[in-house]
Amino acid sequence: MIKINKDIGKIPVSFTTAFYKRALRQFNDGYFGEIIALMEQSEIDSHTAGCLMGRTAGFKSDWKLTESGESRGEKDIYNFIFQTLSNLNLREIFDDIFDAKLKKFSVIQLNWNIAGGKHIVESTSKINQRYFRISDDRIKIHIENNGKEIPPFAALEVLYKRTPILLSVLRDYILKEYGLQNWLSFIETFGEAFIIGKYPPGVDSQFRDEMEEGINALAASARGIFPQGSELEIIESKRSTSDHEKFISNCDRGISISLLGHANAVENSNGMQVGQNLSAYQVKREIAISDIYFIEENVNRLIKMLVDRNFSTLVYPKFSIDKSKPIDTAEYLAILKQAYEQGYKIHPDEYAKLGLYKYPDQSALIKGRNN
């Protein structure tokens, strides 16, 4: 177990220039508390969260383990590693490894046990980055002003040697938060548009009540009625919302580019209805492949730890994630339709690839059979 300094606790954030600059300065010195707090806040943003889901979907693919050789000992190692990985929540481990790309590093605690005379990792748990710091390119436990090394085999330490992705996202997210705060300040200062009704002098109370009712209806739903002879005037504040909305859209576009490699999540998702294609939030394929290689590298480091702790060998099974291009359902069905119209038999397995159930006695489709 890794003993952390729980006194660090949650760190309150402030969306001010001074706070961001201080957090960035501490980040450059290897202390991550405040910058991590900002990053975590940015992940709550609905647009950022949507882009993150699209990004992580890029590596949620099938995986396989390849034997290192044909000898009995190598097969035993393969079976041990395969069984261990199969008992772990690999999808969660993928996310925890990828978190290092987002925030510079990730510390995944390994919870060991003994089964069948071997040391196994029966579960993992990611520890928040705020409890660590980086010194001399090593992740160290943050205890006051000193850093302590993480004990051997206690955790899978994942260090991303480039600029963390959420640092780029923070720039646009904080601008959006500044903009939102400034916009609220503008509303508080200048107020919202309001409606004034004017009625002739000497009218009775019923006329005034009907007019007030009409104004309330108009303010609530843009629909209302007024007594004949009344006059309506709408007083607007000095600025419309269009510039602010454009500013927010530009910030979201920057977030999309940082996380997905394109701005389609902003440009193509307006008015999206439930059940529509979410391709706008798909990550650029080159980025997804890069993420897969990063995850593979670190899962293979975990495999090395497992083998080194239980066997005397320098050969290891190889872990890999499927890198084939995801099937585009619409394109795939169009190809099958065209083939069918040209007289080809369509095997049921082709539709099974899309998740459709195939009955054991189902035969291939032949053009004209059921016409």
FENQUI-V546239 format. One record per backbone hydrogen bond with DSSP energy under -0.5 kcal/mol. NH is the residue of the N-H (numbers start at 1). CO is the residue of the C=O. E is the energy in kcal/mol with one decimal. If there is no record, write none. Layout:
NH_CO_E ; NH_CO_E
//
This chain:
3_1_-0.6 ; 4_2_-0.7 ; 6_4_-1.3 ; 8_5_-1.8 ; 9_6_-0.6 ; 12_10_-0.5 ; 16_14_-2.1 ; 20_16_-2.2 ; 21_17_-2.4 ; 22_18_-2.2 ; 23_19_-2.6 ; 24_20_-2.5 ; 25_21_-2.2 ; 26_22_-2.4 ; 27_23_-2.1 ; 28_24_-2.0 ; 29_25_-1.0 ; 30_27_-1.5 ; 31_26_-2.9 ; 32_132_-0.7 ; 36_32_-2.8 ; 37_33_-1.8 ; 38_34_-2.0 ; 39_35_-2.4 ; 40_36_-2.9 ; 41_37_-1.7 ; 42_38_-2.1 ; 43_39_-1.5 ; 44_40_-0.6 ; 44_41_-1.1 ; 45_41_-0.6 ; 45_42_-0.8 ; 49_45_-2.9 ; 50_46_-2.2 ; 51_47_-2.2 ; 52_48_-2.5 ; 53_49_-2.1 ; 54_50_-1.9 ; 55_51_-2.3 ; 56_52_-2.8 ; 57_53_-1.5 ; 58_54_-0.5 ; 58_55_-1.2 ; 59_56_-1.4 ; 60_57_-0.7 ; 61_59_-2.0 ; 64_320_-2.6 ; 66_318_-2.9 ; 75_71_-2.1 ; 76_72_-2.2 ; 77_73_-2.0 ; 78_74_-2.3 ; 79_75_-2.6 ; 80_76_-2.2 ; 81_77_-2.6 ; 82_78_-2.9 ; 83_79_-2.3 ; 84_80_-2.2 ; 85_81_-2.8 ; 86_82_-2.3 ; 87_83_-1.3 ; 88_85_-1.1 ; 90_88_-1.5 ; 93_89_-1.9 ; 94_90_-3.0 ; 95_91_-1.9 ; 96_92_-2.4 ; 97_93_-2.6 ; 98_94_-2.7 ; 99_95_-1.6 ; 100_97_-1.7 ; 101_98_-1.3 ; 102_98_-1.3 ; 103_99_-2.3 ; 104_100_-1.6 ; 106_158_-2.4 ; 107_127_-0.6 ; 108_106_-0.6 ; 108_156_-2.1 ; 109_107_-0.7 ; 109_125_-2.5 ; 110_154_-2.5 ; 111_109_-0.6 ; 111_123_-2.5 ; 112_110_-0.9 ; 113_120_-2.4 ; 115_118_-2.5 ; 118_115_-1.4 ; 120_113_-3.1 ; 120_118_-0.6 ; 122_111_-2.0 ; 122_120_-0.8 ; 123_111_-1.0 ; 125_109_-1.8 ; 127_107_-2.6 ; 131_128_-1.6 ; 132_129_-1.9 ; 133_140_-2.5 ; 134_30_-1.8 ; 135_138_-2.4 ; 138_135_-1.2 ; 140_133_-3.2 ; 141_148_-3.2 ; 142_131_-2.6 ; 143_141_-0.9 ; 143_146_-2.2 ; 146_143_-2.5 ; 148_141_-1.7 ; 150_139_-0.6 ; 154_151_-1.7 ; 156_108_-2.8 ; 157_155_-0.8 ; 158_106_-2.9 ; 158_156_-0.6 ; 159_157_-0.5 ; 160_104_-3.1 ; 161_159_-0.6 ; 165_101_-2.7 ; 166_102_-1.8 ; 167_164_-1.1 ; 168_164_-0.8 ; 168_165_-0.9 ; 169_165_-1.8 ; 170_166_-2.4 ; 171_167_-0.9 ; 172_168_-0.9 ; 173_169_-2.7 ; 174_170_-3.3 ; 175_171_-1.7 ; 176_172_-2.1 ; 177_173_-2.5 ; 178_174_-3.5 ; 179_175_-2.8 ; 180_176_-2.6 ; 181_177_-2.7 ; 182_178_-3.0 ; 183_179_-2.6 ; 184_180_-2.4 ; 185_181_-2.2 ; 186_182_-2.3 ; 187_183_-2.4 ; 188_184_-2.5 ; 189_185_-2.0 ; 190_186_-3.3 ; 191_186_-0.5 ; 191_187_-2.2 ; 194_235_-2.4 ; 196_233_-3.3 ; 198_231_-3.6 ; 203_200_-1.1 ; 208_204_-1.6 ; 209_205_-2.6 ; 210_206_-2.5 ; 211_207_-2.0 ; 212_208_-2.6 ; 213_209_-2.3 ; 214_210_-1.9 ; 215_211_-2.3 ; 216_212_-2.3 ; 217_213_-2.0 ; 218_214_-2.2 ; 219_215_-2.6 ; 220_216_-1.7 ; 221_217_-2.3 ; 222_218_-2.3 ; 223_217_-0.9 ; 230_227_-1.7 ; 231_198_-3.0 ; 233_196_-2.8 ; 235_194_-3.0 ; 235_233_-0.6 ; 236_234_-0.6 ; 245_241_-2.4 ; 246_242_-2.1 ; 247_243_-2.2 ; 248_244_-2.4 ; 249_245_-2.3 ; 250_246_-2.2 ; 251_247_-1.9 ; 252_248_-2.6 ; 253_249_-2.1 ; 254_250_-1.8 ; 255_251_-1.9 ; 256_252_-2.4 ; 257_253_-2.2 ; 258_254_-2.1 ; 259_255_-2.1 ; 260_256_-3.3 ; 261_256_-0.8 ; 261_257_-1.0 ; 262_256_-0.8 ; 266_263_-1.8 ; 267_263_-2.0 ; 268_264_-2.7 ; 272_269_-2.0 ; 276_273_-1.9 ; 281_278_-2.2 ; 282_279_-1.8 ; 283_54_-0.8 ; 284_260_-2.5 ; 287_284_-0.8 ; 288_284_-2.0 ; 289_285_-2.4 ; 290_286_-1.7 ; 291_287_-2.3 ; 292_288_-2.2 ; 293_289_-2.3 ; 294_290_-2.0 ; 295_291_-2.4 ; 296_292_-3.0 ; 297_293_-2.4 ; 298_294_-1.5 ; 299_295_-2.5 ; 300_296_-2.5 ; 301_297_-0.9 ; 302_298_-1.6 ; 303_299_-2.3 ; 304_300_-2.0 ; 305_301_-1.9 ; 306_302_-2.1 ; 307_303_-2.6 ; 308_304_-3.0 ; 309_305_-1.6 ; 310_306_-0.7 ; 310_307_-1.1 ; 311_307_-3.1 ; 313_311_-0.8 ; 318_66_-2.4 ; 319_317_-0.5 ; 320_64_-2.2 ; 322_62_-3.4 ; 329_327_-0.8 ; 332_328_-2.9 ; 333_329_-2.6 ; 334_330_-1.9 ; 335_331_-2.0 ; 336_332_-2.1 ; 337_333_-2.6 ; 338_334_-2.3 ; 339_335_-2.5 ; 340_336_-2.6 ; 341_337_-2.4 ; 342_338_-1.1 ; 343_340_-1.7 ; 344_339_-2.4 ; 346_365_-1.7 ; 347_345_-0.6 ; 350_347_-2.0 ; 351_347_-0.6 ; 351_348_-0.7 ; 352_348_-1.9 ; 353_349_-1.4 ; 354_351_-1.4 ; 355_352_-1.9 ; 356_351_-1.5 ; 359_357_-0.5 ; 362_359_-1.9 ; 365_346_-2.6 ; 369_366_-2.0 ; 371_368_-0.7
//
